[in-house]
């Protein structure tokens, strides 16, 4: 039970209106506090944050008008302003308008459920305090937690607007290196709409009701059982490369979300590929028009150490088998 010796200004007091007679407590709360979700209000009731005439009650309790309600909102991390945190950043470029970051695998870009701290956004707020005045600390596009590579951040509201417009107009160019299961021999493209998976809400899927999504891919090197691809995005849908390659039956190595069962693999590489701990995806190239000067700018970063080592181990395993 929450401590109701809290300062009175923290407690919300109501007298139940007479025209609420016959409503359940949760229905009355939803009308009195429409700025909070029903699930949030239900949580407060369950945690005994709501007193009806001085007594904790349940959601199904009827009200008849005239009762005194006391509600002590329980602040959640998602309600609080994001805090700066001293997290090291690999800064590839910085000027007065933009930052280009080489994000490591494992770093969440934006706070969300289960990751309210320790994110790129928290690091940005520490690095450049003025980003507190820019929505989402200047973040205009994201990389998945376990995807590494280049990401641009706007340092001013004007630059953010400019970069968002470039993304919408598809003038921002992004290339990724991806290691996929299977032996691809030819270059190609996937033009297939992506939307939320119909039965698993944490996944995306190719679906007729999704948004347009186009991925170009080019073979960089082919191995027995796997292929290193260079993928270029026309659109920027959530999990786009991961979904598109899985749709083609060439899922990314290490992608536990979109891998569908065991993959065919030569014995020399099976342990290496199945043991890689993240999706083998790296944003290697980023090109855009500078929001202030209009000059075309481009950055490249090589594969991170874990993917470099994986490719070396693949070469070593195959060479040793000859």
N, C-alpha and C positions, 0 to 999 in steps of 0.2 A: 504494500500500500504506500502511496506517495505521502510525504510529510505535508500535512495541511497547516503546519506552522510556517509555511512559505510566506514571503511578503504578500500582503493582500493585493498589491497591484499585479501580481503574477496570476492571480485567480480570477476567472471570469464568472461573474454572478448573473443569474437570470431568475425571474419569476415566470413560471410557465403560463403563457396566455390562456385565457378561458376557452378560446376557440380551438385550442389544441386538445380539448377533452376527448379521451378515447384513443389517442395516439399512443404508440409504443414509445419508450424512452429514446430508442435510436432514431425513430422518425422525428421526434421533437428536436433532438440534437441536430439532425441534418437541416432542419428549417432554421434553427437558431444560429448555427455556425456553418453556413453554406460554403465558406472559404476553405473548409477542411473536407477531405474525402470521407466517404462513409466507412471505409476500412480503417482510416486513422481514428475516427470517432469510436468505432467498435473496439479498437485496441485500447483506447483510454478507459472505456467502460470495463474491459477485461482486467486492466491493471488497477482498477479502483481509483481512477483519476477523476471519476464523476460521482458526486454525492447528490442524492435526491432527499431533500429535507434532512441533510446531515448524515445520511446513511448510504454507503455504496449499494448500487442496485445492479440489475441486469438489463440487457437491451429489451427484453420482452415485457418488462414492467410497464404497465399502463400509467399514463398521467391524466389528471382530470382538471388541471388549471389551478393556479394559485400556489403550487409547490415551489420551493426554493431549490434552484440548481446551482451547484458550484463545480466548475470545471477547471482543473489545473492542466493546461497543455503540457505534454511531455515533449520537449524539444528533441528532435532527432538530428543525427549528423547531416542528413539531407536538407534540413532546414537552415543550417548554419552557413555563414559565409565561408568560402574556401580559404584555407590558411596557407601562407607561404611556407615552403620547406626547403631546406638547404640540400638539394639533390643535384649531384653533378650532371651537367649537360655537355654533350659533344656538339659544340656549335661549329657549323661549317661556314656560315656567313652571318654577319650581323651589321645592320646600319640603322638609321633612325626610323626606318619604316618596316623592316621585316627581319625575322630570324629564320635561319634554316638549320634544322636540328637533324643529327643522325641518331635516331632513336634505337636504343638497344632492345633486343627481345626481352620480354618479361615486364616492361614498363607500360602500365596502363596510361592512356593518353588523357582521359577525362574522368573525374570522379563519377562513380555510379554504385549500384547495389553491390555491397561487399568490398568496394574499393574507394572509400571516401578520403583516404590519405595516401601519400606516397606516389602520386601520379605526376605526369608531365605538367599538368596544369599547376599543381602545387609548386613544382620546381620553377616554372615560368614566373609565377608571382614573386618568388624570392629573387630571381635573376633580374627582373625588370619591374619595379614596383608600379610603374604607370599602367601595366597591363591589368591592374585591378579595375581600371576605368573602361576597359574594352570587353565587350561580351565574350564569355568563354575564354578569357585571357588571351584573345587573339587567335585561338585555334579555329581554322577554317576547314580542315579535313583531318581525318584520323587514320591511324594504322591500328590493326588489331594488336592486342597485348603481346602476342608471341610473334608478330611480324616486325622485322627490323628495318631500318633505313630512313630515307629522307622525308622530311615533313616541314612545311613552311608555316610560320606563325606571323600574324600581322601585329605590329606594335602600336598602331593607331586605328581609330575607328574608320577613318577615310581609307586606309590601306586595306582594312578588313573588307569593307564594301567592295573595293576594287578587285580583290582576290576572289571573293565570292562570285562576282560577275564573270571573272575569267573561268572559274570552274563551271559555271552554268553554260558559258559559251564554248566550253571544251578546248580552250586555248592553253590550259595548263597541261603539260605533257608529263606523264609518269610511266617509268619503265621499272619492271620488277624482274628479278631472277628467281625462278621457281624450279625445284627438283620434284618431278612427278614420277609416280609408278608407271611402268609401261614403256615401250620403245616406240616413240614417235619419230617418223622419218621426214615428214613434210611440214612446212609452215601452214598456218591457217588462221581462222578467226572463229569466234563463237558469238553469234547474235541471238541471244535468248533472254527474255525478260526475267528479272529476279524480284521476288517478293518474299514475305514471311512464309515459312513452311506451314502447310495447312494443319498439321497435327503436333508439331514440335516447335513451340514459339521461340526457343532460343536459337533456332537454325533458320537459314534462308534457303530458298529453293528456286529452281527454274519453274515458273508458273505462268499461265496465260494471263493472270490478273496482276502480274508484277510490272515493274517499271522497266523501260528499255535498258538493255545492258549489252555492251559490245567489248570483247576482249580479243586483241590480236596476239598471236604467239609465233615465235620463231625458234627453231631448234638451234641451241648453242652447242650441245654435245650429247650424243646418244651413247648409253651404256647398255649392257645386258640388264633388263629388268627396270631401268629407269632412264629418264631424259632430263637434261638441264635445259630449261626454256627461258627465253626473254619475252615477257608479256608486257604489252602496252595497252593502257586503258583509254577508251573513248569516254566512258562513263565512270562514275565512282560509287557504285552500289555497295552496300555492306557485304563483306566476304566475297566480292565479285570473282576474283581469280579462283578462290577456293571452290566456290559453287560451280563455276563454269568448267573447271578442269574435272571435277567430280562428275559433272553431267556428261562429259565426254568419255568417262570411264578411265581417266588418267588422274586420279586424285593426288594431292600433294603428299609427299613423304612426311610423316609425323603429324598429319592432320587428323586427330582422333575424332573430330566432330563430323567430318565429311568422308572419312574412309568407310567403305561399305564391305565389311568382311575382309578376310585375309587376301593379300594380293599375290599374284604369281611372281616368283622371284627366284633367281638362281641361288643355289645354296651358299655360294661364297659371299653374297651380299645380304642375305636374309637378316642376320643379326644386326648388321650395321644400319640397315634401313628401318627395321622395326624398332630399333633402340633409339632413334633420333627423337629428342624430347619435345620438339615443337614443330609446327608446320614450317617446312623449308622454303620460306618466302622472304625476300629482301627487296626493299624499294631502293634501287640502285641509281636511278636518274630522275631528276626533276628539272623542268624548264618552264619559265613563266615570264611575263612582262613585268618589269619592276613597277610597282604602283605609283611611284613618284616620277621617275625619269622616263618610263615607257620603254627602256632598254630591255632587249631580250637577254635573259640570264639563264644559265644552266649549271647544274652541279651533278657530280658523279661521286659515289662512294663505293668502294669494293665490297665484296662479300665479307660478312663478319667472320670471326675466327671459327665459330662452331661449324658454319657451312663450308668454309675452306678446308677444315680438317676432315669433314665428311667426304668431300670430293677426293682429297688425298688418300683417304683410307679406301675408298672405292677403287681408285687407280691401283693402289698397292695390292688389294685383295685380288683384283682381276689379273694384274701382272704376275702375281705369285702363283696363280692357277694355270699359267700357260706352260 
